[in-house]
Amino acid sequence: MRALGAGIGWRPEIADAVERMPGIDWVEAVAENVCPGHLPPSLLRLRERGVTVVPHGVSLGLGGADRPDPHRLTALAERAEALGSPLVTEHIAFVRAGGPLTASPLLEAGHLLPVPRTRDALDVLCENVRIAQDALPVPLAVENIAALLSWPGEEMTEGQFLYDLADRTGVRLLIDVANLHTNHVNRGEDPAEALGELPLEAIAYVHVAGGVERDGVWHDSHAHPVPAPVLAVLTDLASRVSPPGVLLERDENFPEPAELEGELAAIRAAVERGRGQRRRAGTGGARAAVTAGSVTTAVTATGGTPGTAVRTAPTTTPRTTAPAPDPTTHPRATAPTPDPANHPRTTAPAPDPTTHSRATAPAPVAAPSPARQRLAVAQAALLSALVGGTPVPEGFDRVRVGVQARALAAKRADVVGKVAPELPVILGESYRPAFLGYAHGHPMTGGYRRDALDFAEHLLRAGDVRDAAARGALREWWLERSGPAPRSHRPAARLARATRRVLLGR
């Protein structure tokens, strides 16, 4: 794959700073926050300078029990084409559950949640990845996520799960070293062991980000400086393989540009340390296979000790993965067969099939497999416990589920406050406790903008806003946005305003 170099996550809040930063080879933009027909001028200027732009999706839910939504796939493909991107990326996660497969209400997590590392989940994920690969005009890479909780009865480690996924689909991997650190703290999973089991030759690029410890667990916040342990994991990875690209993610609490540039310098230094270890070990940038077959031993350098032997993931069949195609010469990654974090990310509405040329009538699909049905039931039960207050499914750590539930509610409050900034202004200090109380019994079903409207309607119907001025302002805000068109844009409203101006002599 073509080398990307050093990059940073492009966000509107730091767009000007990113344009001025020296040594930025590429940027990554949240796909759902970019409109193909109205690209931000900053991204256009970066592209004109030769800076690569990669769309990073957050709403597909490839790890969910349902097949990928064709409208969301169309939207992601359109963004890749509009940005002239060499690849697109998404997450190994589920973001919604319920619906027809479980004959229950469809619930939105508003967050990336972990899939169980089981054969059922792997089978479903592989099929979903193939569907996505076939629908996208450029290669797909998928990212490992951070998690606060573990599924009971898991059958594989993180490395084994990713190894088999790449082996069976040919998909590229986006490895987030901050997420490996998060899972080390929260789930006791050794990052070095995970790296030792990964098919490192499948790496498309690497994410690096900061986090914070709260409620006794590590939260992958993307709002804090990159800590030393995350840089150490990056160094370990770079001691094993030369990553095609490394990118700094920051989504909240943006510091001054000089601080961001300092973090990028630290990331480059961590990669160089790893390269130095690899050179001293004499591996020349590639792992030397000692044995072949179901278990491969690789010679690498870990923890500064040259020549450490690391076992990669055992698989049921020998790996036969061919070298991944160069996205600059292959228009599409072919497969053997066939609304989101701790980030304030919003989900773009699905395109109207009557106005989007790429959208076509969905082809008939086979009945859901038993694996999909079992996964659907399991994911719906967990998500209902997290956002609906239902009992925690058997086998889960109830304390961790509680921590995750509070984190999801807090994220909803934060994102709704950004999507609808008038609500915190109208409600003042009561906004956050009021929203958290609402979120406990009202799962999100239609994205953050719908969530903001439902929250306001709930407060008005319940009579929870005692201050008359605040209640009146909230009612006007809700009425303005709850109809098919803003009241201020409707003919009667315009006529009333014009009449009022005439009567007042304005």
N, C-alpha and C positions, 0 to 999 in steps of 0.2 A: 504494500500500500504506500501511496505517496506520503512523504513526511509532512506533517502539519506544522511542527515546531512548537513554540510557546504561545499560549493564548489566554484569553480571559472571557468570562461570561458577559455578554453584552446585555446591559439593562438600561432603560431610559434614564434612570437617575444618574448614571455615570457615563452616559453616551459621550459627552464632550471630553471627559477625562480620558476615556478609552481612545478616542481619536488622536489625542496628543501624546499618548504613551509611546515611548520608544521600544522597539523590539517586539511589537505585537504582530505575529504572523497570521493569526486567525482568531475568530470569535465564534461564540455559540449563542444563539438566541432561542428563547422559549418559543416553540412553534406556535402555540395557541395564542400568543400575544402579538403575532405578526400577521398583518393582512396582506395577501399577495398583491392586491391592486393598489395598495397605499403603503408601500414600504417606507419605514422611517428614513428621513434624509441622511441621518448619520450612517445607517447601514449601507445606503447607496454610495455615500462618499468612501466608506471603507472598501467596498467592492471595487470602485473605480481605481483605488490605489493598489489593487491586487490582493487585498486581505480576504481570505476564505471565510465564508459564513456558513455555519452548520446549524440547521434547525433541530432543536432538542424537544421532543414531544413528552407530554406528561399525562395525557388523558386516554391513551389507547387501552390500557389495562390488558396487556398481552398475557399476563399471568392469570387473568380471570377465567371463569368457566365458560363464558359466552365467546362465540367467534368475534373477531374484531369488527367493529362497526364500519361498514363500507364508506359511510359519509366521513367519518374521522380519518380513514385511510386516504380518501380523496383529498381532504383538506391538507393532510401532511404532504402528500405528493405535490400538490399545487405550491406549497411553500418551498419545497426543495427545488422545484423548477424555477420559481420566481427569484430565488436567491442564487441560482446557479451552483448549488451545493454538490460536493463530491459524494456525500453520504448523508443519511439521516439517523437519528438515534432515539431510542425510547427506553423503557424500564422493564425489568423483570419484576412485575408487581401486579396486584389487582387493586382497582380503585372504585369498584362498584360490585354489588352482589344482589341476589334476589331476582325478581322478575319471572318470566315464563318457566324457566328451568326448575324453579322451586315453588311456583304458584304462590308467590309472596310479593309484597311491594318491593320495587327496585330501590335500593339504598345507595347513596353516594358517600364515599369516605372523605372526599376532599383532600386525600393524602395518598401516598404510595404505601401499600401494605404488603408484607412478605407473603410469598406463596409457600405452601408446604413442600419440603424437599422429598417428595414421594414419586413413585412411578406414575401414578395417576396424573399428578400435577405436571410432571415432565412431559408425558404424552400430549396433554392438552396444550402446554406451552409450545412444544415443537410444532404442532399443527397450526397454532395461531401465528407463530413466527413465519411459517411457510406461506400462509395466506397473506401476511403483510409484505413479505418479500416479493410475492407475485404482483402485488398492487402498486408497489413503489417504483419510481423510475431510476433510482440509485440504490446502492447497497445499504443495508440496515445494520446497525450495531445496537446491542442491548446492554443496559447497565445493571450491575448488581446494586441492591439498595441496602440502606441501613434499617435496622429493626430494633424495637424495644422488647419484643417478645418472641418466643419460639413456639412452633407448632409441636404438639405431641406426636409421637410415632413417626418421626422423620426417618427416612431410609438412606439418605446420602448426606455427605458434607456439602458445604457451599462449593468447594472446588470440584468435587465429583459431579454435582448438579450442572455447573457451568460447562465442565468438560464434555459431558454427554450432550448437552444442548448444542454446543458448537460442532461436535462430531456429527450429530444427526441432521443438522440443518445447514451447516456451513456459514452460520451467522457470525458476524464480527462481535467482539466484546468491548464494551466501554467499562474499564475497571476503575471504580472509585475507591482510592486508597483510604479516604476519610471514612467511607462506609465499612471497609475492612476493620479499621480501628474501632469504629462504633460497635460493631458486632463482637469485637474482642472484649470490650468493656462490658457490654450488656449481656452477651451470651457465652462468654468464655471461649470464643473461637480464635485460635492462633492465626494471625495474618500470614506468618511465614508458612504455615502448613497449607493455608488456602492458596497462596501463591505457588507453592510447590506442586499443587494438584492441577493448576490451570493450564490450558493450552495457550501458552504465552504467545505463540506465533499468530493467534487469532485476535490479538489486541488491536483495536482501531485507534484508541487514544485513552488518556487517563484523566480523571477528575481529581482535584485536590480542593479541600474546603475545611473550614473551621467548625467548631461546635462548642457545647458547654455542658457541664454536669449539673443536673437538676433532678430533684426527687430521687436521688440515688442512682440515676442512670445517665448515660451520655446521650445528649440530643444533638443530632446532626442539623444544626441551626442555619448554617451558611450565613451567619451574622456575627461571627467572631473570628479573630485571627487564626491562621493555621497553626496548630500546636506542634511541638517537637515530635511527639510520637507518630503523627501522621506523616511528617517529613521523613521519619525513619522508615516507615512502610514504603514510601516512594523510593527511597534509596535502595531498599531491599529489592523492589521490583526492577529498578534500573540496573541492579547488579546481575540480574538474570536475563534481561532482554532490553533492547533499546526501544523505548516506547515511541511510536510514530508522532505522537503529540501529547502535550501535557497542558491542562487548562485549569485556571483558578476560578472557582465559583464563589460569588458573593451576592446575596439576595436581600440583605437587610443591614441596617446600621452601617451604611457605606462610610468608610473613613476618607481622609484626604487622599488625593491621588498619589502623593509620595509614599503613603503607607501601603497602598495597593502595589506600587512599583517595588517596594521593599519585599513584599510577600512573593512577588514574581521572581525577584532575585534569589530569595531563599529556596524557591522551588527549583530554579535552574541549578543552584548549588547542590541540592539534594540529588538531582539527576546526575550531575557530574561526579559526585562521590560514588554513586552506584556504578557509573561507567569505569571509574578508576578501579574499583574492586573487580569488575569483570575483566579488565585488561590484565590486572595482576594475576587473576586466576587463569588467564590464557584461554578463555572461552570464546573470545572474538565476537561476542554479541549474539551467540546462539547456544542453546543448551546442547550438550553432547549426549546423544542417546546411547546408553550402555546396553540396554536390553530392549527388545521389541515385543509386541503382543499386548496382552491385557494389562500388563503393568510395565511402565517405563520408568527407568531410573535416570535422572538427569544430573549432570555435574554442574554445579553452580557455586556461587559464593554467597553465603548468608552470614549476617552478623559479623562481617569482617574476616571470616575464616574461609580461605580459598579451598575449593575442592570438596565442599560438603555435599554428600549425596542426599538427594531429595526424591521421594517416591511420588509420582504423579498418580492421578485418579485411576483406580481399577475400573474397567468397563466390561460390559458383557461381551463385546466384540472388539477385535483389534481396530485401532483407529486407522482410517484411510483418508483423512481429510486432506484434500488437495490444497496447494497454496491459494490463499484468498485472492480474488481478482483485484486488480488496481482500479479503483473507481473512476480514475481519469480516462480509462480506456474501455471499461465494461459498463454499458449503460444500465445494467440491472444485475443484481446478485441472483443467480438462479438456484433453486432448491432441487433436491433429488426428486421430490414429488410436489404435486400441485404447484367528569369535569372534574387539580390537583392541587407544600410542604411547610412543613416549616418554611416553604417559599410562598410568597404572595403571588401565586400563579393563578391566572384565570383561564377558564375553558372557553374557547371560541364556539359559537353556535354552529351546529351542523349545517352544511350548505344545503340549499334548496335544490333538489334534483332537477327541477324544471328550469333552473337558470345556470347550472354548472354542467359544462359539456362533458366532463370526465365521469360524472355520476351516471350510472346505468342501473336498470332494474336488477335487483339482486337475483343471482342464479339460484335455482332450487338447491337446497342443501339436505344432506342426509339427516335422519333423526339423530339427536344427540347421543353420543356414546355413553356407556355406563360410567366411564371415567369422568366425563364432563358432568354427569348428573351427580356423582358422588362428590366431586369437587365443588359443585354449585351449592349443595346442601351445607358442606363444611364451611365454605366462605360466607354464606349468608348467615349462618349461626354466629360466627365470630363477629362479623360486621354489625349485626343486630345488637350484640352485647356491647360493642364499642360505642355505638351511636344511638341505640334505642333503649338502653337500660334493661335488656332482657338478661336472663341468667347466663353466666359464663359457661361455655361448653366444657365438658369434662376433659381433663388433662392439661388445660391451660393454667398458667400461674395467675391466680386472681389478682394479686397485687400488681403484677406487670400489666394485666389487662386494664386495671383501673388507671394506672399511670398513662397508658396509651389513650384511654378514653378522655382523660383530662387534657392531654396534649392535643387531641383532635378538636375538642371543643374550644380550646384556647386559639388554635390556628383558625378555626371558623370565625371566631370573634375578630381576630386580627385582619383576616382577608375581607370579611364583610365591611369592616371599618374603612378599608382602602377602596373597595368597590363602591361603597355608598358612604363617602366621607361626611355627608350631612348628618348621618345618624349619631355619631359620637358628639357632634356639635349640638344637635337638638337635645339629646338626652344627658349630656354632660357626664359627670362622674358615675351616673347610674347606668351608662351604656353597657359597660363590660359585665357587671354582675347580672344585669337584666338579660343580656344575651346568653351568658353561661347557664342561667336558669332555664331559659327557653330551649337551648340546645340539648339539655339533658333528656327531654321528652319529645323532641321534634327533630328526627333525622333529616338530613339534607337529601332532597330527591331531585333537584333540578338545577344544580350549579349555584354559584355564590350570589349572582344577581337575583335569582328567584328566592334564595335564602334570605336576602335583605328585605325583600317585599313581604315574605311570609312572616318574618320577625316583626316588622312594623304592624302588619295586620293583627298578629297575635296580641301585641301590646294594646292596640286600640280596642279590640274585642274584649280583652280581659279587664280593661279599665285600670291598667297598672301604672299609667302615667298620671300622677296627681296634679302636677303643675298645669294650669289651664293654658298658658302660653306654649309650653312644650307640647301639650296634647294637640293644640291647634296646628302647630308647625308640623308635627308628625303626620297629622291627618292630611294636610295639604301636600306633603312630600309623597305620601302613599298614593293619593288620588292622582297626582301628576304623572306617576309612573306605572300605575296598575292597569291602565287601559291599553288598547291596541296601539294608541299613539299618545304622546304627551298632551295633557290638557291645554298647555300653552300653545300647542301647534294646531289645535282644532279650530275650525271656522267660527264656531259660536264664541269660543274664548277670545279669538282675535277681534270679533265684532264687539264683544263686551268691552274689551280694553279700548278700542277705538272710540266707542260711544262715551266711555268714562272720560277720555281725554278731551273730547269735544265739549262735554258738559262742564269740565273744569277749566275750559279755555286754554288748554295746552296745545 
